[in-house]
Amino acid sequence: MILFVIGLAVKMTVQTYAVVRGILGFIFTLLIIATAYCYHDWVQVAFLFSLSVILYLILFAGVFVDTVLDMTRERIIDFIIS
């Protein structure tokens, strides 16, 4: 039961973060294009790109934790049933 509640909380957090990452990723992409086109400031472009990469890495970590919890819950259920 506790693992189910933790898994549900992680799933909700990952899904919420995925939506926020999508919005922020879109904004960062627009900022990267605008900065490169208008100012030709490649340092700021690199900084914005690194922020976008960090957003993907955080999402990857959340999905990884979600998958590990799902696999653990399934193994515990299979162990209890058998």
Backbone as XML, in Angstrom:
<?xml version="1.0"?>
<chain id="A" units="angstrom">
  <residue number="1" name="MET">
    <atom name="N" x="0.826" y="-1.195" z="0.000"/>
    <atom name="CA" x="0.000" y="0.000" z="0.000"/>
    <atom name="C" x="0.871" y="1.260" z="0.000"/>
  </residue>
  <residue number="2" name="ILE">
    <atom name="N" x="1.930" y="1.233" z="0.819"/>
    <atom name="CA" x="2.807" y="2.407" z="0.897"/>
    <atom name="C" x="3.517" y="2.624" z="-0.430"/>
  </residue>
  <residue number="3" name="LEU">
    <atom name="N" x="3.962" y="1.516" z="-1.057"/>
    <atom name="CA" x="4.649" y="1.624" z="-2.345"/>
    <atom name="C" x="3.708" y="2.148" z="-3.423"/>
  </residue>
  <residue number="4" name="PHE">
    <atom name="N" x="2.427" y="1.785" z="-3.328"/>
    <atom name="CA" x="1.438" y="2.287" z="-4.281"/>
    <atom name="C" x="1.261" y="3.796" z="-4.139"/>
  </residue>
  <residue number="5" name="VAL">
    <atom name="N" x="1.179" y="4.283" z="-2.914"/>
    <atom name="CA" x="1.010" y="5.719" z="-2.672"/>
    <atom name="C" x="2.245" y="6.491" z="-3.141"/>
  </residue>
  <residue number="6" name="ILE">
    <atom name="N" x="3.431" y="5.956" z="-2.848"/>
    <atom name="CA" x="4.661" y="6.613" z="-3.294"/>
    <atom name="C" x="4.724" y="6.623" z="-4.817"/>
  </residue>
  <residue number="7" name="GLY">
    <atom name="N" x="4.375" y="5.500" z="-5.442"/>
    <atom name="CA" x="4.373" y="5.427" z="-6.907"/>
    <atom name="C" x="3.394" y="6.397" z="-7.526"/>
  </residue>
  <residue number="8" name="LEU">
    <atom name="N" x="2.223" y="6.537" z="-6.913"/>
    <atom name="CA" x="1.226" y="7.480" z="-7.419"/>
    <atom name="C" x="1.718" y="8.916" z="-7.303"/>
  </residue>
  <residue number="9" name="ALA">
    <atom name="N" x="2.352" y="9.234" z="-6.180"/>
    <atom name="CA" x="2.892" y="10.584" z="-6.001"/>
    <atom name="C" x="3.995" y="10.875" z="-7.016"/>
  </residue>
  <residue number="10" name="VAL">
    <atom name="N" x="4.846" y="9.889" z="-7.273"/>
    <atom name="CA" x="5.920" y="10.084" z="-8.257"/>
    <atom name="C" x="5.340" y="10.249" z="-9.649"/>
  </residue>
  <residue number="11" name="LYS">
    <atom name="N" x="4.330" y="9.448" z="-10.003"/>
    <atom name="CA" x="3.702" y="9.576" z="-11.317"/>
    <atom name="C" x="3.080" y="10.956" z="-11.502"/>
  </residue>
  <residue number="12" name="MET">
    <atom name="N" x="2.384" y="11.441" z="-10.490"/>
    <atom name="CA" x="1.772" y="12.771" z="-10.591"/>
    <atom name="C" x="2.839" y="13.848" z="-10.723"/>
  </residue>
  <residue number="13" name="THR">
    <atom name="N" x="3.919" y="13.717" z="-9.976"/>
    <atom name="CA" x="5.001" y="14.700" z="-10.046"/>
    <atom name="C" x="5.668" y="14.683" z="-11.413"/>
  </residue>
  <residue number="14" name="VAL">
    <atom name="N" x="5.926" y="13.494" z="-11.944"/>
    <atom name="CA" x="6.576" y="13.388" z="-13.252"/>
    <atom name="C" x="5.683" y="13.959" z="-14.346"/>
  </residue>
  <residue number="15" name="GLN">
    <atom name="N" x="4.394" y="13.659" z="-14.299"/>
    <atom name="CA" x="3.488" y="14.170" z="-15.325"/>
    <atom name="C" x="3.361" y="15.685" z="-15.254"/>
  </residue>
  <residue number="16" name="THR">
    <atom name="N" x="3.279" y="16.228" z="-14.044"/>
    <atom name="CA" x="3.210" y="17.682" z="-13.885"/>
    <atom name="C" x="4.486" y="18.332" z="-14.388"/>
  </residue>
  <residue number="17" name="TYR">
    <atom name="N" x="5.623" y="17.735" z="-14.046"/>
    <atom name="CA" x="6.894" y="18.291" z="-14.500"/>
    <atom name="C" x="7.029" y="18.197" z="-16.016"/>
  </residue>
  <residue number="18" name="ALA">
    <atom name="N" x="6.490" y="17.130" z="-16.622"/>
    <atom name="CA" x="6.567" y="16.995" z="-18.078"/>
    <atom name="C" x="5.822" y="18.133" z="-18.766"/>
  </residue>
  <residue number="19" name="VAL">
    <atom name="N" x="4.675" y="18.518" z="-18.221"/>
    <atom name="CA" x="3.922" y="19.640" z="-18.796"/>
    <atom name="C" x="4.698" y="20.939" z="-18.629"/>
  </residue>
  <residue number="20" name="VAL">
    <atom name="N" x="5.225" y="21.167" z="-17.441"/>
    <atom name="CA" x="5.996" y="22.393" z="-17.182"/>
    <atom name="C" x="7.253" y="22.419" z="-18.042"/>
  </residue>
  <residue number="21" name="ARG">
    <atom name="N" x="7.927" y="21.270" z="-18.193"/>
    <atom name="CA" x="9.114" y="21.204" z="-19.030"/>
    <atom name="C" x="8.783" y="21.506" z="-20.485"/>
  </residue>
  <residue number="22" name="GLY">
    <atom name="N" x="7.628" y="21.056" z="-20.932"/>
    <atom name="CA" x="7.214" y="21.360" z="-22.299"/>
    <atom name="C" x="7.043" y="22.851" z="-22.518"/>
  </residue>
  <residue number="23" name="ILE">
    <atom name="N" x="6.405" y="23.508" z="-21.572"/>
    <atom name="CA" x="6.203" y="24.957" z="-21.684"/>
    <atom name="C" x="7.535" y="25.692" z="-21.602"/>
  </residue>
  <residue number="24" name="LEU">
    <atom name="N" x="8.357" y="25.345" z="-20.601"/>
    <atom name="CA" x="9.659" y="26.003" z="-20.460"/>
    <atom name="C" x="10.585" y="25.682" z="-21.626"/>
  </residue>
  <residue number="25" name="GLY">
    <atom name="N" x="10.519" y="24.457" z="-22.130"/>
    <atom name="CA" x="11.332" y="24.092" z="-23.288"/>
    <atom name="C" x="10.972" y="24.919" z="-24.506"/>
  </residue>
  <residue number="26" name="PHE">
    <atom name="N" x="9.687" y="25.155" z="-24.705"/>
    <atom name="CA" x="9.235" y="25.991" z="-25.819"/>
    <atom name="C" x="9.727" y="27.428" z="-25.652"/>
  </residue>
  <residue number="27" name="ILE">
    <atom name="N" x="9.610" y="27.952" z="-24.433"/>
    <atom name="CA" x="10.071" y="29.325" z="-24.169"/>
    <atom name="C" x="11.583" y="29.427" z="-24.360"/>
  </residue>
  <residue number="28" name="PHE">
    <atom name="N" x="12.333" y="28.440" z="-23.854"/>
    <atom name="CA" x="13.790" y="28.465" z="-24.024"/>
    <atom name="C" x="14.177" y="28.369" z="-25.499"/>
  </residue>
  <residue number="29" name="THR">
    <atom name="N" x="13.439" y="27.567" z="-26.268"/>
    <atom name="CA" x="13.730" y="27.465" z="-27.699"/>
    <atom name="C" x="13.514" y="28.803" z="-28.389"/>
  </residue>
  <residue number="30" name="LEU">
    <atom name="N" x="12.422" y="29.478" z="-28.054"/>
    <atom name="CA" x="12.187" y="30.803" z="-28.631"/>
    <atom name="C" x="13.268" y="31.788" z="-28.216"/>
  </residue>
  <residue number="31" name="LEU">
    <atom name="N" x="13.679" y="31.739" z="-26.956"/>
    <atom name="CA" x="14.740" y="32.633" z="-26.491"/>
    <atom name="C" x="16.075" y="32.342" z="-27.176"/>
  </residue>
  <residue number="32" name="ILE">
    <atom name="N" x="16.374" y="31.063" z="-27.398"/>
    <atom name="CA" x="17.617" y="30.706" z="-28.089"/>
    <atom name="C" x="17.613" y="31.262" z="-29.506"/>
  </residue>
  <residue number="33" name="ILE">
    <atom name="N" x="16.508" y="31.069" z="-30.216"/>
    <atom name="CA" x="16.421" y="31.561" z="-31.593"/>
    <atom name="C" x="16.495" y="33.080" z="-31.626"/>
  </residue>
  <residue number="34" name="ALA">
    <atom name="N" x="15.754" y="33.736" z="-30.740"/>
    <atom name="CA" x="15.751" y="35.202" z="-30.731"/>
    <atom name="C" x="17.116" y="35.766" z="-30.347"/>
  </residue>
  <residue number="35" name="THR">
    <atom name="N" x="17.776" y="35.165" z="-29.379"/>
    <atom name="CA" x="19.095" y="35.647" z="-28.959"/>
    <atom name="C" x="20.126" y="35.449" z="-30.061"/>
  </residue>
  <residue number="36" name="ALA">
    <atom name="N" x="20.082" y="34.296" z="-30.708"/>
    <atom name="CA" x="21.040" y="34.040" z="-31.787"/>
    <atom name="C" x="20.784" y="34.963" z="-32.974"/>
  </residue>
  <residue number="37" name="TYR">
    <atom name="N" x="19.529" y="35.222" z="-33.277"/>
    <atom name="CA" x="19.195" y="36.038" z="-34.446"/>
    <atom name="C" x="19.431" y="37.525" z="-34.187"/>
  </residue>
  <residue number="38" name="CYS">
    <atom name="N" x="18.972" y="38.015" z="-33.051"/>
    <atom name="CA" x="19.031" y="39.461" z="-32.793"/>
    <atom name="C" x="20.384" y="39.923" z="-32.262"/>
  </residue>
  <residue number="39" name="TYR">
    <atom name="N" x="20.925" y="39.205" z="-31.296"/>
    <atom name="CA" x="22.113" y="39.693" z="-30.600"/>
    <atom name="C" x="23.405" y="38.986" z="-31.009"/>
  </residue>
  <residue number="40" name="HIS">
    <atom name="N" x="23.313" y="37.820" z="-31.602"/>
    <atom name="CA" x="24.480" y="37.011" z="-31.957"/>
    <atom name="C" x="25.382" y="36.784" z="-30.744"/>
  </residue>
  <residue number="41" name="ASP">
    <atom name="N" x="24.762" y="36.656" z="-29.578"/>
    <atom name="CA" x="25.503" y="36.432" z="-28.331"/>
    <atom name="C" x="25.504" y="34.931" z="-28.048"/>
  </residue>
  <residue number="42" name="TRP">
    <atom name="N" x="26.576" y="34.267" z="-28.435"/>
    <atom name="CA" x="26.624" y="32.818" z="-28.358"/>
    <atom name="C" x="26.805" y="32.313" z="-26.934"/>
  </residue>
  <residue number="43" name="VAL">
    <atom name="N" x="27.283" y="33.157" z="-26.042"/>
    <atom name="CA" x="27.409" y="32.747" z="-24.643"/>
    <atom name="C" x="26.017" y="32.574" z="-24.034"/>
  </residue>
  <residue number="44" name="GLN">
    <atom name="N" x="25.128" y="33.512" z="-24.305"/>
    <atom name="CA" x="23.755" y="33.387" z="-23.795"/>
    <atom name="C" x="23.025" y="32.230" z="-24.464"/>
  </residue>
  <residue number="45" name="VAL">
    <atom name="N" x="23.287" y="32.008" z="-25.747"/>
    <atom name="CA" x="22.677" y="30.872" z="-26.438"/>
    <atom name="C" x="23.136" y="29.565" z="-25.794"/>
  </residue>
  <residue number="46" name="ALA">
    <atom name="N" x="24.427" y="29.463" z="-25.501"/>
    <atom name="CA" x="24.948" y="28.256" z="-24.850"/>
    <atom name="C" x="24.346" y="28.085" z="-23.457"/>
  </residue>
  <residue number="47" name="PHE">
    <atom name="N" x="24.173" y="29.184" z="-22.729"/>
    <atom name="CA" x="23.569" y="29.116" z="-21.396"/>
    <atom name="C" x="22.119" y="28.635" z="-21.479"/>
  </residue>
  <residue number="48" name="LEU">
    <atom name="N" x="21.347" y="29.181" z="-22.404"/>
    <atom name="CA" x="19.957" y="28.754" z="-22.562"/>
    <atom name="C" x="19.882" y="27.295" z="-23.015"/>
  </residue>
  <residue number="49" name="PHE">
    <atom name="N" x="20.796" y="26.898" z="-23.881"/>
    <atom name="CA" x="20.827" y="25.507" z="-24.326"/>
    <atom name="C" x="21.145" y="24.577" z="-23.155"/>
  </residue>
  <residue number="50" name="SER">
    <atom name="N" x="22.074" y="24.983" z="-22.294"/>
    <atom name="CA" x="22.399" y="24.150" z="-21.132"/>
    <atom name="C" x="21.215" y="24.058" z="-20.172"/>
  </residue>
  <residue number="51" name="LEU">
    <atom name="N" x="20.443" y="25.136" z="-20.041"/>
    <atom name="CA" x="19.229" y="25.065" z="-19.219"/>
    <atom name="C" x="18.227" y="24.078" z="-19.815"/>
  </residue>
  <residue number="52" name="SER">
    <atom name="N" x="18.101" y="24.063" z="-21.132"/>
    <atom name="CA" x="17.201" y="23.112" z="-21.785"/>
    <atom name="C" x="17.658" y="21.677" z="-21.551"/>
  </residue>
  <residue number="53" name="VAL">
    <atom name="N" x="18.958" y="21.446" z="-21.619"/>
    <atom name="CA" x="19.493" y="20.103" z="-21.377"/>
    <atom name="C" x="19.238" y="19.682" z="-19.932"/>
  </residue>
  <residue number="54" name="ILE">
    <atom name="N" x="19.401" y="20.602" z="-19.001"/>
    <atom name="CA" x="19.136" y="20.299" z="-17.592"/>
    <atom name="C" x="17.668" y="19.926" z="-17.387"/>
  </residue>
  <residue number="55" name="LEU">
    <atom name="N" x="16.755" y="20.612" z="-18.080"/>
    <atom name="CA" x="15.337" y="20.259" z="-17.985"/>
    <atom name="C" x="15.098" y="18.827" z="-18.449"/>
  </residue>
  <residue number="56" name="TYR">
    <atom name="N" x="15.735" y="18.421" z="-19.550"/>
    <atom name="CA" x="15.584" y="17.051" z="-20.033"/>
    <atom name="C" x="16.171" y="16.040" z="-19.050"/>
  </residue>
  <residue number="57" name="LEU">
    <atom name="N" x="17.314" y="16.370" z="-18.457"/>
    <atom name="CA" x="17.936" y="15.444" z="-17.511"/>
    <atom name="C" x="17.080" y="15.243" z="-16.264"/>
  </residue>
  <residue number="58" name="ILE">
    <atom name="N" x="16.460" y="16.309" z="-15.786"/>
    <atom name="CA" x="15.578" y="16.187" z="-14.618"/>
    <atom name="C" x="14.368" y="15.327" z="-14.962"/>
  </residue>
  <residue number="59" name="LEU">
    <atom name="N" x="13.805" y="15.529" z="-16.158"/>
    <atom name="CA" x="12.672" y="14.711" z="-16.583"/>
    <atom name="C" x="13.091" y="13.249" z="-16.723"/>
  </residue>
  <residue number="60" name="PHE">
    <atom name="N" x="14.268" y="12.998" z="-17.287"/>
    <atom name="CA" x="14.768" y="11.633" z="-17.421"/>
    <atom name="C" x="14.910" y="10.969" z="-16.054"/>
  </residue>
  <residue number="61" name="ALA">
    <atom name="N" x="15.435" y="11.691" z="-15.078"/>
    <atom name="CA" x="15.599" y="11.138" z="-13.733"/>
    <atom name="C" x="14.241" y="10.797" z="-13.122"/>
  </residue>
  <residue number="62" name="GLY">
    <atom name="N" x="13.255" y="11.659" z="-13.307"/>
    <atom name="CA" x="11.920" y="11.390" z="-12.774"/>
    <atom name="C" x="11.279" y="10.173" z="-13.414"/>
  </residue>
  <residue number="63" name="VAL">
    <atom name="N" x="11.412" y="10.041" z="-14.726"/>
    <atom name="CA" x="10.861" y="8.876" z="-15.421"/>
    <atom name="C" x="11.587" y="7.607" z="-14.987"/>
  </residue>
  <residue number="64" name="PHE">
    <atom name="N" x="12.897" y="7.706" z="-14.770"/>
    <atom name="CA" x="13.671" y="6.554" z="-14.301"/>
    <atom name="C" x="13.178" y="6.088" z="-12.930"/>
  </residue>
  <residue number="65" name="VAL">
    <atom name="N" x="12.982" y="7.019" z="-12.007"/>
    <atom name="CA" x="12.488" y="6.669" z="-10.669"/>
    <atom name="C" x="11.094" y="6.069" z="-10.767"/>
  </residue>
  <residue number="66" name="ASP">
    <atom name="N" x="10.247" y="6.625" z="-11.622"/>
    <atom name="CA" x="8.896" y="6.107" z="-11.814"/>
    <atom name="C" x="8.940" y="4.670" z="-12.327"/>
  </residue>
  <residue number="67" name="THR">
    <atom name="N" x="9.803" y="4.397" z="-13.283"/>
    <atom name="CA" x="9.924" y="3.052" z="-13.838"/>
    <atom name="C" x="10.453" y="2.066" z="-12.804"/>
  </residue>
  <residue number="68" name="VAL">
    <atom name="N" x="11.444" y="2.478" z="-12.029"/>
    <atom name="CA" x="11.993" y="1.597" z="-10.988"/>
    <atom name="C" x="10.919" y="1.273" z="-9.949"/>
  </residue>
  <residue number="69" name="LEU">
    <atom name="N" x="10.130" y="2.268" z="-9.548"/>
    <atom name="CA" x="9.062" y="2.005" z="-8.576"/>
    <atom name="C" x="8.010" y="1.065" z="-9.148"/>
  </residue>
  <residue number="70" name="ASP">
    <atom name="N" x="7.653" y="1.231" z="-10.427"/>
    <atom name="CA" x="6.691" y="0.323" z="-11.051"/>
    <atom name="C" x="7.223" y="-1.107" z="-11.089"/>
  </residue>
  <residue number="71" name="MET">
    <atom name="N" x="8.479" y="-1.258" z="-11.474"/>
    <atom name="CA" x="9.065" y="-2.600" z="-11.531"/>
    <atom name="C" x="9.143" y="-3.222" z="-10.142"/>
  </residue>
  <residue number="72" name="THR">
    <atom name="N" x="9.491" y="-2.437" z="-9.142"/>
    <atom name="CA" x="9.568" y="-2.946" z="-7.772"/>
    <atom name="C" x="8.190" y="-3.374" z="-7.284"/>
  </residue>
  <residue number="73" name="ARG">
    <atom name="N" x="7.188" y="-2.552" z="-7.554"/>
    <atom name="CA" x="5.825" y="-2.887" z="-7.137"/>
    <atom name="C" x="5.354" y="-4.171" z="-7.816"/>
  </residue>
  <residue number="74" name="GLU">
    <atom name="N" x="5.644" y="-4.331" z="-9.110"/>
    <atom name="CA" x="5.241" y="-5.547" z="-9.817"/>
    <atom name="C" x="5.949" y="-6.779" z="-9.266"/>
  </residue>
  <residue number="75" name="ARG">
    <atom name="N" x="7.225" y="-6.660" z="-8.941"/>
    <atom name="CA" x="7.955" y="-7.802" z="-8.381"/>
    <atom name="C" x="7.422" y="-8.182" z="-7.007"/>
  </residue>
  <residue number="76" name="ILE">
    <atom name="N" x="7.074" y="-7.194" z="-6.205"/>
    <atom name="CA" x="6.512" y="-7.489" z="-4.882"/>
    <atom name="C" x="5.162" y="-8.176" z="-5.028"/>
  </residue>
  <residue number="77" name="ILE">
    <atom name="N" x="4.343" y="-7.702" z="-5.957"/>
    <atom name="CA" x="3.034" y="-8.330" z="-6.180"/>
    <atom name="C" x="3.214" y="-9.758" z="-6.682"/>
  </residue>
  <residue number="78" name="ASP">
    <atom name="N" x="4.142" y="-9.977" z="-7.629"/>
    <atom name="CA" x="4.402" y="-11.334" z="-8.118"/>
    <atom name="C" x="4.917" y="-12.240" z="-7.008"/>
  </residue>
  <residue number="79" name="PHE">
    <atom name="N" x="5.752" y="-11.708" z="-6.116"/>
    <atom name="CA" x="6.271" y="-12.491" z="-4.997"/>
    <atom name="C" x="5.152" y="-12.875" z="-4.034"/>
  </residue>
  <residue number="80" name="ILE">
    <atom name="N" x="4.241" y="-11.930" z="-3.774"/>
    <atom name="CA" x="3.130" y="-12.208" z="-2.855"/>
    <atom name="C" x="2.181" y="-13.234" z="-3.457"/>
  </residue>
  <residue number="81" name="ILE">
    <atom name="N" x="1.907" y="-13.110" z="-4.753"/>
    <atom name="CA" x="0.971" y="-14.026" z="-5.407"/>
    <atom name="C" x="1.544" y="-15.438" z="-5.494"/>
  </residue>
  <residue number="82" name="SER">
    <atom name="N" x="2.828" y="-15.565" z="-5.746"/>
    <atom name="CA" x="3.421" y="-16.908" z="-5.919"/>
    <atom name="C" x="3.805" y="-17.558" z="-4.623"/>
  </residue>
</chain>
